[in-house]
């Protein structure tokens, strides 16, 4: 299955992009603002691919928005998305 690449050149995106992290047992995603959202998106995607239920890993991510730091287990991540905020292109 091919992967969706929202930014083929992997350029820095405007700060109006956020990374949404979907976790098991949470209805709403965690919204992370980052200086380099594509790198954060790619990193979390790699953690999803490498997650092992026998050996869960605690991930701690800093944020530049309202959430300054968040921690969660890699085995609890159900998805990740890169989202443009309203008004940005």
JOLIN-V779267 format. One record per pair of residues at least 12 apart in sequence whose ideal C-beta (glycine too) atoms are under 8 Angstrom apart, sorted by the first residue. I is the first residue (numbers start at 1). J is the second residue. Records with the same first field share a line. If there is no record, write none. Layout:
I: J ; J
This chain:
3: 45
6: 38 ; 41 ; 82
7: 38 ; 82
10: 38
11: 38
12: 35 ; 36 ; 38
13: 36 ; 37 ; 38 ; 82
14: 88
15: 33 ; 35 ; 64
16: 84 ; 85 ; 87 ; 88
17: 37 ; 82 ; 83 ; 84 ; 85 ; 88
18: 31 ; 32 ; 33 ; 34 ; 37 ; 65 ; 82 ; 83 ; 85
19: 31 ; 32 ; 34 ; 37 ; 40 ; 41 ; 44 ; 80 ; 81 ; 82 ; 83
20: 32 ; 80 ; 81 ; 82 ; 83
21: 44 ; 72 ; 77 ; 79 ; 80
22: 77 ; 78 ; 79 ; 80 ; 81
23: 72 ; 76 ; 77 ; 78
24: 76 ; 77 ; 78
25: 76
29: 81
30: 67 ; 70 ; 72
31: 65 ; 67
32: 61 ; 63 ; 65 ; 67 ; 70
33: 63 ; 64 ; 65 ; 66 ; 67
34: 63 ; 64
35: 64
37: 82
38: 82
40: 61
41: 80 ; 81 ; 82
44: 59 ; 61 ; 77 ; 80
45: 80
47: 59 ; 74 ; 77
48: 74 ; 77 ; 79 ; 80
50: 74
51: 74 ; 75 ; 77
52: 75
53: 75
56: 73 ; 74 ; 75 ; 76
57: 73 ; 74 ; 75
58: 71 ; 72 ; 73 ; 74
59: 71 ; 72 ; 73 ; 74
